[in-house]
Amino acid sequence: MKRLIAAALAAGAMLLAGAAKPAAGAKAEPAIQFAEASHDFGTIAEEGGNVSHEFVFTNTGDAPLLIVNATASCGCTMPKFPKNPVAPGKTGKIKVTYNPKGRPGEFDKTVTVRTNVKQQKKVTVKIKGFVTPAKN
């Protein structure tokens, strides 16, 4: 009886795994696609505090997508990214926060996102805008 149950469970697992597998001979790979690659904050006030934007991405591949790291082009920009793998067909968000304090004028910053996607190890998203100086 135990063997019958084990065989049934193994067959069920194989069916589920087979449903998620790519075509014969093809290797399962993750893929990343962002809904937008840049965001313009427009004009923001220096004394208004930090501003944030969430870049939404989808794993368009057929294997789990892992965000290995996200690094900003400067210390005034802070990215937060998901630590857990994103399943095929699911979405995730990378939150990018910009600190305008002491930085009046135009800004154009990038965040480099490193992934486990073989064909696209690095993806870049951008934020930009204009900071109006604080009134003294």
N, CA, C and O atoms as CSV, one atom per row, in Angstrom:
chain,resi,resn,atom,element,x,y,z
A,1,MET,N,N,0.824,-1.199,0.000
A,1,MET,CA,C,0.000,0.000,0.000
A,1,MET,C,C,0.870,1.266,0.000
A,1,MET,O,O,0.574,2.235,-0.700
A,2,LYS,N,N,1.970,1.240,0.815
A,2,LYS,CA,C,2.859,2.393,0.873
A,2,LYS,C,C,3.501,2.645,-0.483
A,2,LYS,O,O,3.678,3.794,-0.888
A,3,ARG,N,N,3.855,1.557,-1.193
A,3,ARG,CA,C,4.464,1.712,-2.511
A,3,ARG,C,C,3.473,2.319,-3.492
A,3,ARG,O,O,3.849,3.141,-4.327
A,4,LEU,N,N,2.219,1.924,-3.397
A,4,LEU,CA,C,1.183,2.449,-4.287
A,4,LEU,C,C,0.994,3.955,-4.052
A,4,LEU,O,O,0.878,4.728,-5.003
A,5,ILE,N,N,0.964,4.356,-2.800
A,5,ILE,CA,C,0.807,5.776,-2.462
A,5,ILE,C,C,2.041,6.554,-2.938
A,5,ILE,O,O,1.910,7.629,-3.523
A,6,ALA,N,N,3.237,6.010,-2.686
A,6,ALA,CA,C,4.467,6.679,-3.119
A,6,ALA,C,C,4.502,6.815,-4.635
A,6,ALA,O,O,4.908,7.852,-5.160
A,7,ALA,N,N,4.075,5.762,-5.343
A,7,ALA,CA,C,4.060,5.807,-6.815
A,7,ALA,C,C,3.066,6.850,-7.305
A,7,ALA,O,O,3.346,7.570,-8.263
A,8,ALA,N,N,1.909,6.938,-6.659
A,8,ALA,CA,C,0.892,7.913,-7.049
A,8,ALA,C,C,1.401,9.337,-6.807
A,8,ALA,O,O,1.203,10.219,-7.643
A,9,LEU,N,N,2.056,9.561,-5.662
A,9,LEU,CA,C,2.608,10.876,-5.368
A,9,LEU,C,C,3.711,11.234,-6.364
A,9,LEU,O,O,3.778,12.373,-6.825
A,10,ALA,N,N,4.562,10.291,-6.693
A,10,ALA,CA,C,5.636,10.548,-7.655
A,10,ALA,C,C,5.066,10.868,-9.029
A,10,ALA,O,O,5.552,11.769,-9.712
A,11,ALA,N,N,4.031,10.129,-9.438
A,11,ALA,CA,C,3.409,10.384,-10.742
A,11,ALA,C,C,2.771,11.775,-10.763
A,11,ALA,O,O,2.871,12.491,-11.759
A,12,GLY,N,N,2.122,12.153,-9.673
A,12,GLY,CA,C,1.515,13.481,-9.593
A,12,GLY,C,C,2.556,14.579,-9.659
A,12,GLY,O,O,2.359,15.593,-10.329
A,13,ALA,N,N,3.669,14.377,-8.960
A,13,ALA,CA,C,4.749,15.360,-8.990
A,13,ALA,C,C,5.332,15.484,-10.393
A,13,ALA,O,O,5.652,16.587,-10.837
A,14,MET,N,N,5.471,14.363,-11.090
A,14,MET,CA,C,6.002,14.396,-12.452
A,14,MET,C,C,5.043,15.130,-13.391
A,14,MET,O,O,5.481,15.862,-14.279
A,15,LEU,N,N,3.743,14.936,-13.197
A,15,LEU,CA,C,2.774,15.644,-14.028
A,15,LEU,C,C,2.848,17.144,-13.796
A,15,LEU,O,O,2.828,17.929,-14.744
A,16,LEU,N,N,2.933,17.540,-12.527
A,16,LEU,CA,C,3.029,18.966,-12.205
A,16,LEU,C,C,4.322,19.557,-12.752
A,16,LEU,O,O,4.313,20.655,-13.307
A,17,ALA,N,N,5.424,18.845,-12.601
A,17,ALA,CA,C,6.702,19.337,-13.111
A,17,ALA,C,C,6.676,19.413,-14.630
A,17,ALA,O,O,7.231,20.345,-15.213
A,18,GLY,N,N,6.050,18.461,-15.262
A,18,GLY,CA,C,5.970,18.437,-16.721
A,18,GLY,C,C,5.151,19.597,-17.258
A,18,GLY,O,O,5.422,20.087,-18.354
A,19,ALA,N,N,4.165,20.041,-16.512
A,19,ALA,CA,C,3.329,21.158,-16.963
A,19,ALA,C,C,4.118,22.457,-17.003
A,19,ALA,O,O,3.820,23.344,-17.803
A,20,ALA,N,N,5.130,22.572,-16.137
A,20,ALA,CA,C,5.900,23.814,-16.075
A,20,ALA,C,C,7.160,23.771,-16.934
A,20,ALA,O,O,7.849,24.784,-17.055
A,21,LYS,N,N,7.471,22.637,-17.524
A,21,LYS,CA,C,8.696,22.499,-18.311
A,21,LYS,C,C,8.540,23.057,-19.712
A,21,LYS,O,O,7.444,23.047,-20.273
A,22,PRO,N,N,9.632,23.541,-20.276
A,22,PRO,CA,C,9.603,24.007,-21.654
A,22,PRO,C,C,9.579,22.823,-22.617
A,22,PRO,O,O,9.590,21.667,-22.193
A,23,ALA,N,N,9.547,23.114,-23.880
A,23,ALA,CA,C,9.515,22.076,-24.909
A,23,ALA,C,C,10.730,21.161,-24.774
A,23,ALA,O,O,11.763,21.556,-24.234
A,24,ALA,N,N,10.589,19.928,-25.276
A,24,ALA,CA,C,11.663,18.940,-25.189
A,24,ALA,C,C,12.957,19.500,-25.768
A,24,ALA,O,O,12.959,20.101,-26.843
A,25,GLY,N,N,14.051,19.298,-25.052
A,25,GLY,CA,C,15.352,19.763,-25.515
A,25,GLY,C,C,15.686,21.185,-25.100
A,25,GLY,O,O,16.858,21.562,-25.099
A,26,ALA,N,N,14.690,21.981,-24.749
A,26,ALA,CA,C,14.933,23.362,-24.328
A,26,ALA,C,C,15.143,23.392,-22.820
A,26,ALA,O,O,14.499,22.650,-22.078
A,27,LYS,N,N,16.040,24.248,-22.381
A,27,LYS,CA,C,16.311,24.383,-20.956
A,27,LYS,C,C,15.463,25.506,-20.375
A,27,LYS,O,O,15.325,26.569,-20.980
A,28,ALA,N,N,14.900,25.265,-19.202
A,28,ALA,CA,C,14.095,26.290,-18.537
A,28,ALA,C,C,14.986,27.473,-18.160
A,28,ALA,O,O,16.061,27.291,-17.589
A,29,GLU,N,N,14.541,28.664,-18.478
A,29,GLU,CA,C,15.290,29.888,-18.191
A,29,GLU,C,C,14.336,30.973,-17.697
A,29,GLU,O,O,13.205,31.069,-18.174
A,30,PRO,N,N,14.789,31.793,-16.740
A,30,PRO,CA,C,13.995,32.958,-16.359
A,30,PRO,C,C,14.186,34.069,-17.387
A,30,PRO,O,O,15.129,34.034,-18.178
A,31,ALA,N,N,13.300,35.044,-17.374
A,31,ALA,CA,C,13.419,36.235,-18.218
A,31,ALA,C,C,12.768,37.386,-17.453
A,31,ALA,O,O,11.807,37.187,-16.710
A,32,ILE,N,N,13.298,38.579,-17.643
A,32,ILE,CA,C,12.749,39.741,-16.934
A,32,ILE,C,C,12.282,40.785,-17.933
A,32,ILE,O,O,12.951,41.079,-18.923
A,33,GLN,N,N,11.102,41.340,-17.638
A,33,GLN,CA,C,10.563,42.421,-18.470
A,33,GLN,C,C,9.953,43.470,-17.541
A,33,GLN,O,O,9.064,43.170,-16.744
A,34,PHE,N,N,10.445,44.697,-17.658
A,34,PHE,CA,C,9.916,45.796,-16.852
A,34,PHE,C,C,8.743,46.449,-17.568
A,34,PHE,O,O,8.747,46.564,-18.794
A,35,ALA,N,N,7.741,46.874,-16.809
A,35,ALA,CA,C,6.596,47.591,-17.373
A,35,ALA,C,C,7.059,48.940,-17.911
A,35,ALA,O,O,6.508,49.442,-18.891
A,36,GLU,N,N,8.080,49.534,-17.269
A,36,GLU,CA,C,8.681,50.793,-17.708
A,36,GLU,C,C,10.138,50.785,-17.275
A,36,GLU,O,O,10.479,50.232,-16.230
A,37,ALA,N,N,10.987,51.393,-18.072
A,37,ALA,CA,C,12.416,51.404,-17.765
A,37,ALA,C,C,12.872,52.722,-17.150
A,37,ALA,O,O,14.010,52.830,-16.694
A,38,SER,N,N,11.989,53.730,-17.133
A,38,SER,CA,C,12.370,55.014,-16.543
A,38,SER,C,C,11.147,55.690,-15.923
A,38,SER,O,O,10.002,55.410,-16.276
A,39,HIS,N,N,11.439,56.587,-14.991
A,39,HIS,CA,C,10.378,57.349,-14.340
A,39,HIS,C,C,10.848,58.792,-14.152
A,39,HIS,O,O,11.964,59.038,-13.694
A,40,ASP,N,N,9.985,59.736,-14.510
A,40,ASP,CA,C,10.261,61.155,-14.352
A,40,ASP,C,C,9.432,61.684,-13.179
A,40,ASP,O,O,8.203,61.691,-13.240
A,41,PHE,N,N,10.098,62.121,-12.125
A,41,PHE,CA,C,9.404,62.675,-10.962
A,41,PHE,C,C,8.888,64.084,-11.229
A,41,PHE,O,O,8.093,64.614,-10.454
A,42,GLY,N,N,9.338,64.690,-12.325
A,42,GLY,CA,C,8.957,66.066,-12.595
A,42,GLY,C,C,9.703,66.987,-11.648
A,42,GLY,O,O,10.864,66.740,-11.322
A,43,THR,N,N,9.037,68.053,-11.204
A,43,THR,CA,C,9.656,69.005,-10.287
A,43,THR,C,C,9.268,68.652,-8.861
A,43,THR,O,O,8.088,68.512,-8.537
A,44,ILE,N,N,10.281,68.511,-8.016
A,44,ILE,CA,C,10.045,68.193,-6.603
A,44,ILE,C,C,10.772,69.224,-5.757
A,44,ILE,O,O,11.744,69.831,-6.207
A,45,ALA,N,N,10.299,69.421,-4.531
A,45,ALA,CA,C,10.901,70.401,-3.621
A,45,ALA,C,C,11.990,69.743,-2.786
A,45,ALA,O,O,11.823,68.630,-2.287
A,46,GLU,N,N,13.102,70.445,-2.641
A,46,GLU,CA,C,14.213,69.927,-1.831
A,46,GLU,C,C,13.753,69.637,-0.403
A,46,GLU,O,O,14.135,68.622,0.179
A,47,GLU,N,N,12.947,70.512,0.150
A,47,GLU,CA,C,12.489,70.321,1.532
A,47,GLU,C,C,11.293,69.367,1.631
A,47,GLU,O,O,10.786,69.120,2.725
A,48,GLY,N,N,10.848,68.841,0.507
A,48,GLY,CA,C,9.694,67.933,0.496
A,48,GLY,C,C,9.997,66.515,0.940
A,48,GLY,O,O,9.081,65.713,1.119
A,49,GLY,N,N,11.258,66.198,1.118
A,49,GLY,CA,C,11.623,64.856,1.566
A,49,GLY,C,C,11.813,63.886,0.403
A,49,GLY,O,O,11.700,64.245,-0.769
A,50,ASN,N,N,12.101,62.663,0.772
A,50,ASN,CA,C,12.371,61.618,-0.214
A,50,ASN,C,C,11.167,61.347,-1.111
A,50,ASN,O,O,10.017,61.489,-0.695
A,51,VAL,N,N,11.459,60.950,-2.359
A,51,VAL,CA,C,10.421,60.514,-3.294
A,51,VAL,C,C,10.772,59.099,-3.741
A,51,VAL,O,O,11.945,58.741,-3.840
A,52,SER,N,N,9.737,58.297,-4.010
A,52,SER,CA,C,9.950,56.904,-4.391
A,52,SER,C,C,9.104,56.525,-5.582
A,52,SER,O,O,8.058,57.119,-5.843
A,53,HIS,N,N,9.580,55.519,-6.302
A,53,HIS,CA,C,8.829,54.943,-7.417
A,53,HIS,C,C,9.088,53.437,-7.423
A,53,HIS,O,O,10.204,52.989,-7.159
A,54,GLU,N,N,8.052,52.667,-7.726
A,54,GLU,CA,C,8.196,51.213,-7.817
A,54,GLU,C,C,8.214,50.796,-9.282
A,54,GLU,O,O,7.261,51.038,-10.021
A,55,PHE,N,N,9.305,50.169,-9.688
A,55,PHE,CA,C,9.420,49.613,-11.031
A,55,PHE,C,C,8.904,48.176,-10.981
A,55,PHE,O,O,9.468,47.327,-10.290
A,56,VAL,N,N,7.836,47.917,-11.714
A,56,VAL,CA,C,7.214,46.594,-11.734
A,56,VAL,C,C,7.837,45.778,-12.862
A,56,VAL,O,O,7.995,46.257,-13.985
A,57,PHE,N,N,8.184,44.541,-12.539
A,57,PHE,CA,C,8.725,43.641,-13.554
A,57,PHE,C,C,7.981,42.315,-13.519
A,57,PHE,O,O,7.356,41.967,-12.518
A,58,THR,N,N,8.056,41.578,-14.627
A,58,THR,CA,C,7.426,40.269,-14.743
A,58,THR,C,C,8.478,39.249,-15.146
A,58,THR,O,O,9.344,39.528,-15.976
A,59,ASN,N,N,8.395,38.075,-14.556
A,59,ASN,CA,C,9.231,36.970,-14.992
A,59,ASN,C,C,8.523,36.336,-16.184
A,59,ASN,O,O,7.573,35.574,-16.007
A,60,THR,N,N,8.974,36.642,-17.383
A,60,THR,CA,C,8.351,36.127,-18.607
A,60,THR,C,C,8.990,34.813,-19.054
A,60,THR,O,O,8.672,34.302,-20.127
A,61,GLY,N,N,9.874,34.274,-18.249
A,61,GLY,CA,C,10.521,33.009,-18.570
A,61,GLY,C,C,9.765,31.830,-17.999
A,61,GLY,O,O,8.610,31.949,-17.592
A,62,ASP,N,N,10.438,30.683,-17.974
A,62,ASP,CA,C,9.806,29.456,-17.477
A,62,ASP,C,C,10.611,28.813,-16.350
A,62,ASP,O,O,10.516,27.606,-16.125
A,63,ALA,N,N,11.403,29.622,-15.642
A,63,ALA,CA,C,12.138,29.194,-14.454
A,63,ALA,C,C,12.144,30.362,-13.477
A,63,ALA,O,O,11.956,31.507,-13.888
A,64,PRO,N,N,12.358,30.094,-12.185
A,64,PRO,CA,C,12.368,31.181,-11.198
A,64,PRO,C,C,13.409,32.255,-11.508
A,64,PRO,O,O,14.539,31.952,-11.890
A,65,LEU,N,N,13.008,33.509,-11.335
A,65,LEU,CA,C,13.862,34.673,-11.556
A,65,LEU,C,C,14.386,35.152,-10.210
A,65,LEU,O,O,13.629,35.304,-9.250
A,66,LEU,N,N,15.682,35.384,-10.155
A,66,LEU,CA,C,16.286,35.870,-8.927
A,66,LEU,C,C,16.937,37.225,-9.184
A,66,LEU,O,O,17.746,37.374,-10.099
A,67,ILE,N,N,16.576,38.205,-8.368
A,67,ILE,CA,C,17.251,39.499,-8.404
A,67,ILE,C,C,18.448,39.340,-7.469
A,67,ILE,O,O,18.286,39.239,-6.253
A,68,VAL,N,N,19.635,39.320,-8.039
A,68,VAL,CA,C,20.856,39.098,-7.277
A,68,VAL,C,C,21.234,40.348,-6.488
A,68,VAL,O,O,21.645,40.269,-5.330
A,69,ASN,N,N,21.087,41.514,-7.142
A,69,ASN,CA,C,21.465,42.766,-6.503
A,69,ASN,C,C,20.872,43.925,-7.295
A,69,ASN,O,O,20.525,43.772,-8.466
A,70,ALA,N,N,20.760,45.072,-6.659
A,70,ALA,CA,C,20.366,46.315,-7.324
A,70,ALA,C,C,21.215,47.419,-6.719
A,70,ALA,O,O,21.186,47.647,-5.510
A,71,THR,N,N,21.977,48.107,-7.576
A,71,THR,CA,C,22.875,49.152,-7.086
A,71,THR,C,C,22.593,50.470,-7.792
A,71,THR,O,O,22.345,50.506,-8.997
A,72,ALA,N,N,22.634,51.538,-7.031
A,72,ALA,CA,C,22.360,52.872,-7.556
A,72,ALA,C,C,23.649,53.537,-8.006
A,72,ALA,O,O,24.742,53.177,-7.567
A,73,SER,N,N,23.497,54.518,-8.894
A,73,SER,CA,C,24.652,55.245,-9.420
A,73,SER,C,C,25.237,56.224,-8.410
A,73,SER,O,O,26.337,56.739,-8.614
A,74,CYS,N,N,24.511,56.489,-7.315
A,74,CYS,CA,C,25.042,57.377,-6.270
A,74,CYS,C,C,24.354,57.084,-4.942
A,74,CYS,O,O,23.364,56.354,-4.888
A,75,GLY,N,N,24.892,57.661,-3.878
A,75,GLY,CA,C,24.358,57.433,-2.545
A,75,GLY,C,C,23.024,58.106,-2.267
A,75,GLY,O,O,22.386,57.807,-1.258
A,76,CYS,N,N,22.590,59.007,-3.139
A,76,CYS,CA,C,21.325,59.706,-2.941
A,76,CYS,C,C,20.131,58.861,-3.402
A,76,CYS,O,O,18.978,59.232,-3.183
A,77,THR,N,N,20.417,57.743,-4.031
A,77,THR,CA,C,19.378,56.867,-4.575
A,77,THR,C,C,19.482,55.500,-3.910
A,77,THR,O,O,20.561,54.911,-3.855
A,78,MET,N,N,18.348,54.993,-3.400
A,78,MET,CA,C,18.362,53.728,-2.664
A,78,MET,C,C,17.348,52.749,-3.262
A,78,MET,O,O,16.144,52.993,-3.189
A,79,PRO,N,N,17.817,51.646,-3.853
A,79,PRO,CA,C,16.886,50.636,-4.363
A,79,PRO,C,C,16.593,49.553,-3.314
A,79,PRO,O,O,17.459,49.200,-2.513
A,80,LYS,N,N,15.372,49.038,-3.334
A,80,LYS,CA,C,14.974,47.879,-2.524
A,80,LYS,C,C,14.391,46.865,-3.496
A,80,LYS,O,O,13.542,47.208,-4.318
A,81,PHE,N,N,14.842,45.618,-3.406
A,81,PHE,CA,C,14.423,44.590,-4.355
A,81,PHE,C,C,14.009,43.325,-3.617
A,81,PHE,O,O,14.414,43.115,-2.473
A,82,PRO,N,N,13.202,42.477,-4.261
A,82,PRO,CA,C,12.760,41.243,-3.606
A,82,PRO,C,C,13.930,40.277,-3.421
A,82,PRO,O,O,14.759,40.117,-4.318
A,83,LYS,N,N,13.990,39.651,-2.281
A,83,LYS,CA,C,15.062,38.700,-1.972
A,83,LYS,C,C,14.689,37.275,-2.396
A,83,LYS,O,O,15.567,36.444,-2.626
A,84,ASN,N,N,13.401,37.000,-2.498
A,84,ASN,CA,C,12.942,35.663,-2.873
A,84,ASN,C,C,12.785,35.550,-4.381
A,84,ASN,O,O,12.509,36.549,-5.046
A,85,PRO,N,N,12.956,34.344,-4.936
A,85,PRO,CA,C,12.760,34.150,-6.378
A,85,PRO,C,C,11.338,34.516,-6.811
A,85,PRO,O,O,10.382,34.352,-6.053
A,86,VAL,N,N,11.220,35.011,-8.038
A,86,VAL,CA,C,9.917,35.353,-8.611
A,86,VAL,C,C,9.555,34.237,-9.599
A,86,VAL,O,O,10.288,33.979,-10.554
A,87,ALA,N,N,8.437,33.593,-9.360
A,87,ALA,CA,C,8.019,32.456,-10.176
A,87,ALA,C,C,7.663,32.890,-11.599
A,87,ALA,O,O,7.321,34.050,-11.824
A,88,PRO,N,N,7.740,31.977,-12.547
A,88,PRO,CA,C,7.355,32.301,-13.925
A,88,PRO,C,C,5.927,32.857,-13.981
A,88,PRO,O,O,5.008,32.319,-13.364
A,89,GLY,N,N,5.770,33.944,-14.733
A,89,GLY,CA,C,4.461,34.573,-14.883
A,89,GLY,C,C,4.087,35.538,-13.773
A,89,GLY,O,O,3.092,36.254,-13.889
A,90,LYS,N,N,4.853,35.572,-12.713
A,90,LYS,CA,C,4.555,36.447,-11.569
A,90,LYS,C,C,5.311,37.769,-11.702
A,90,LYS,O,O,6.251,37.893,-12.488
A,91,THR,N,N,4.875,38.748,-10.914
A,91,THR,CA,C,5.503,40.065,-10.945
A,91,THR,C,C,6.220,40.355,-9.636
A,91,THR,O,O,5.952,39.737,-8.605
A,92,GLY,N,N,7.132,41.307,-9.705
A,92,GLY,CA,C,7.838,41.792,-8.535
A,92,GLY,C,C,8.030,43.291,-8.685
A,92,GLY,O,O,7.695,43.867,-9.720
A,93,LYS,N,N,8.569,43.922,-7.648
A,93,LYS,CA,C,8.769,45.371,-7.671
A,93,LYS,C,C,10.148,45.716,-7.132
A,93,LYS,O,O,10.640,45.106,-6.183
A,94,ILE,N,N,10.749,46.701,-7.761
A,94,ILE,CA,C,11.974,47.283,-7.243
A,94,ILE,C,C,11.639,48.729,-6.889
A,94,ILE,O,O,11.327,49.541,-7.760
A,95,LYS,N,N,11.709,49.032,-5.602
A,95,LYS,CA,C,11.380,50.375,-5.130
A,95,LYS,C,C,12.660,51.209,-5.125
A,95,LYS,O,O,13.663,50.825,-4.522
A,96,VAL,N,N,12.610,52.353,-5.806
A,96,VAL,CA,C,13.756,53.254,-5.888
A,96,VAL,C,C,13.378,54.561,-5.201
A,96,VAL,O,O,12.398,55.209,-5.567
A,97,THR,N,N,14.173,54.937,-4.198
A,97,THR,CA,C,13.926,56.151,-3.425
A,97,THR,C,C,15.064,57.140,-3.660
A,97,THR,O,O,16.240,56.781,-3.606
A,98,TYR,N,N,14.690,58.390,-3.922
A,98,TYR,CA,C,15.658,59.460,-4.166
A,98,TYR,C,C,15.558,60.488,-3.044
A,98,TYR,O,O,14.460,60.889,-2.661
A,99,ASN,N,N,16.709,60.913,-2.516
A,99,ASN,CA,C,16.768,61.925,-1.467
A,99,ASN,C,C,17.221,63.254,-2.083
A,99,ASN,O,O,18.383,63.382,-2.469
A,100,PRO,N,N,16.326,64.245,-2.182
A,100,PRO,CA,C,16.677,65.510,-2.830
A,100,PRO,C,C,17.397,66.514,-1.922
A,100,PRO,O,O,17.847,67.552,-2.408
A,101,LYS,N,N,17.518,66.238,-0.636
A,101,LYS,CA,C,18.096,67.205,0.298
A,101,LYS,C,C,19.546,67.526,-0.082
A,101,LYS,O,O,20.385,66.634,-0.203
A,102,GLY,N,N,19.814,68.821,-0.267
A,102,GLY,CA,C,21.146,69.279,-0.616
A,102,GLY,C,C,21.513,69.052,-2.077
A,102,GLY,O,O,22.683,69.139,-2.449
A,103,ARG,N,N,20.511,68.760,-2.905
A,103,ARG,CA,C,20.768,68.463,-4.318
A,103,ARG,C,C,19.833,69.243,-5.250
A,103,ARG,O,O,19.107,68.633,-6.035
A,104,PRO,N,N,19.837,70.576,-5.178
A,104,PRO,CA,C,18.967,71.337,-6.068
A,104,PRO,C,C,19.420,71.195,-7.520
A,104,PRO,O,O,20.601,70.999,-7.805
A,105,GLY,N,N,18.463,71.299,-8.416
A,105,GLY,CA,C,18.758,71.211,-9.843
A,105,GLY,C,C,18.300,69.894,-10.440
A,105,GLY,O,O,17.599,69.106,-9.806
A,106,GLU,N,N,18.714,69.682,-11.668
A,106,GLU,CA,C,18.308,68.497,-12.411
A,106,GLU,C,C,19.045,67.253,-11.904
A,106,GLU,O,O,20.214,67.319,-11.524
A,107,PHE,N,N,18.335,66.117,-11.907
A,107,PHE,CA,C,18.989,64.848,-11.577
A,107,PHE,C,C,18.562,63.777,-12.573
A,107,PHE,O,O,17.449,63.788,-13.098
A,108,ASP,N,N,19.482,62.857,-12.813
A,108,ASP,CA,C,19.265,61.739,-13.734
A,108,ASP,C,C,20.086,60.582,-13.174
A,108,ASP,O,O,21.306,60.559,-13.333
A,109,LYS,N,N,19.442,59.635,-12.528
A,109,LYS,CA,C,20.130,58.544,-11.829
A,109,LYS,C,C,19.728,57.196,-12.404
A,109,LYS,O,O,18.648,57.035,-12.973
A,110,THR,N,N,20.630,56.228,-12.240
A,110,THR,CA,C,20.342,54.874,-12.724
A,110,THR,C,C,20.468,53.874,-11.586
A,110,THR,O,O,21.176,54.093,-10.603
A,111,VAL,N,N,19.756,52.772,-11.758
A,111,VAL,CA,C,19.876,51.626,-10.861
A,111,VAL,C,C,20.145,50.417,-11.753
A,111,VAL,O,O,19.371,50.113,-12.661
A,112,THR,N,N,21.250,49.740,-11.478
A,112,THR,CA,C,21.600,48.546,-12.227
A,112,THR,C,C,21.097,47.332,-11.455
A,112,THR,O,O,21.440,47.129,-10.291
A,113,VAL,N,N,20.276,46.529,-12.132
A,113,VAL,CA,C,19.659,45.350,-11.530
A,113,VAL,C,C,20.368,44.119,-12.082
A,113,VAL,O,O,20.362,43.883,-13.291
A,114,ARG,N,N,20.978,43.335,-11.197
A,114,ARG,CA,C,21.646,42.090,-11.601
A,114,ARG,C,C,20.712,40.916,-11.332
A,114,ARG,O,O,20.116,40.810,-10.261
A,115,THR,N,N,20.594,40.025,-12.339
A,115,THR,CA,C,19.661,38.904,-12.266
A,115,THR,C,C,20.363,37.584,-12.585
A,115,THR,O,O,21.555,37.556,-12.889
A,116,ASN,N,N,19.603,36.499,-12.510
A,116,ASN,CA,C,20.115,35.193,-12.905
A,116,ASN,C,C,19.737,34.847,-14.350
A,116,ASN,O,O,19.817,33.684,-14.745
A,117,VAL,N,N,19.329,35.839,-15.134
A,117,VAL,CA,C,18.969,35.639,-16.535
A,117,VAL,C,C,20.265,35.580,-17.346
A,117,VAL,O,O,21.030,36.544,-17.358
A,118,LYS,N,N,20.515,34.470,-18.017
A,118,LYS,CA,C,21.778,34.298,-18.750
A,118,LYS,C,C,21.953,35.314,-19.868
A,118,LYS,O,O,23.054,35.831,-20.057
A,119,GLN,N,N,20.904,35.611,-20.607
A,119,GLN,CA,C,21.011,36.521,-21.743
A,119,GLN,C,C,20.938,37.989,-21.343
A,119,GLN,O,O,21.202,38.870,-22.161
A,120,GLN,N,N,20.581,38.255,-20.093
A,120,GLN,CA,C,20.370,39.634,-19.661
A,120,GLN,C,C,20.741,39.751,-18.179
A,120,GLN,O,O,19.883,40.009,-17.336
A,121,LYS,N,N,22.017,39.559,-17.875
A,121,LYS,CA,C,22.475,39.566,-16.482
A,121,LYS,C,C,22.223,40.903,-15.787
A,121,LYS,O,O,21.927,40.944,-14.593
A,122,LYS,N,N,22.346,42.008,-16.553
A,122,LYS,CA,C,22.148,43.343,-15.978
A,122,LYS,C,C,21.081,44.095,-16.749
A,122,LYS,O,O,21.049,44.085,-17.980
A,123,VAL,N,N,20.208,44.747,-15.996
A,123,VAL,CA,C,19.164,45.600,-16.569
A,123,VAL,C,C,19.254,46.931,-15.836
A,123,VAL,O,O,19.502,46.961,-14.630
A,124,THR,N,N,19.055,48.030,-16.554
A,124,THR,CA,C,19.140,49.348,-15.935
A,124,THR,C,C,17.786,50.037,-15.988
A,124,THR,O,O,17.116,50.041,-17.021
A,125,VAL,N,N,17.391,50.622,-14.856
A,125,VAL,CA,C,16.211,51.480,-14.792
A,125,VAL,C,C,16.687,52.867,-14.388
A,125,VAL,O,O,17.726,53.005,-13.742
A,126,LYS,N,N,15.931,53.898,-14.768
A,126,LYS,CA,C,16.351,55.284,-14.538
A,126,LYS,C,C,15.267,56.090,-13.830
A,126,LYS,O,O,14.071,55.850,-13.990
A,127,ILE,N,N,15.730,57.046,-13.047
A,127,ILE,CA,C,14.830,58.063,-12.494
A,127,ILE,C,C,15.429,59.420,-12.847
A,127,ILE,O,O,16.644,59.570,-12.973
A,128,LYS,N,N,14.554,60.398,-13.003
A,128,LYS,CA,C,15.029,61.753,-13.271
A,128,LYS,C,C,14.014,62.749,-12.747
A,128,LYS,O,O,12.903,62.386,-12.361
A,129,GLY,N,N,14.414,64.006,-12.739
A,129,GLY,CA,C,13.532,65.074,-12.284
A,129,GLY,C,C,14.316,66.332,-12.037
A,129,GLY,O,O,15.484,66.446,-12.408
A,130,PHE,N,N,13.654,67.280,-11.401
A,130,PHE,CA,C,14.265,68.562,-11.080
A,130,PHE,C,C,13.909,68.925,-9.648
A,130,PHE,O,O,12.743,68.884,-9.256
A,131,VAL,N,N,14.925,69.280,-8.870
A,131,VAL,CA,C,14.743,69.642,-7.466
A,131,VAL,C,C,14.792,71.159,-7.330
A,131,VAL,O,O,15.791,71.788,-7.680
A,132,THR,N,N,13.696,71.750,-6.815
A,132,THR,CA,C,13.695,73.187,-6.550
A,132,THR,C,C,14.390,73.434,-5.217
A,132,THR,O,O,14.140,72.713,-4.250
A,133,PRO,N,N,15.254,74.438,-5.151
A,133,PRO,CA,C,16.035,74.702,-3.929
A,133,PRO,C,C,15.124,75.065,-2.744
A,133,PRO,O,O,14.055,75.656,-2.899
A,134,ALA,N,N,15.600,74.683,-1.573
A,134,ALA,CA,C,14.881,75.051,-0.353
A,134,ALA,C,C,14.942,76.559,-0.163
A,134,ALA,O,O,15.927,77.207,-0.516
A,135,LYS,N,N,13.874,77.102,0.399
A,135,LYS,CA,C,13.834,78.551,0.687
A,135,LYS,C,C,14.453,78.783,2.056
A,135,LYS,O,O,14.051,78.166,3.042
A,136,ASN,N,N,15.426,79.670,2.109
A,136,ASN,CA,C,16.113,79.950,3.390
A,136,ASN,C,C,15.398,80.974,4.184
A,136,ASN,O,O,15.837,81.324,5.279
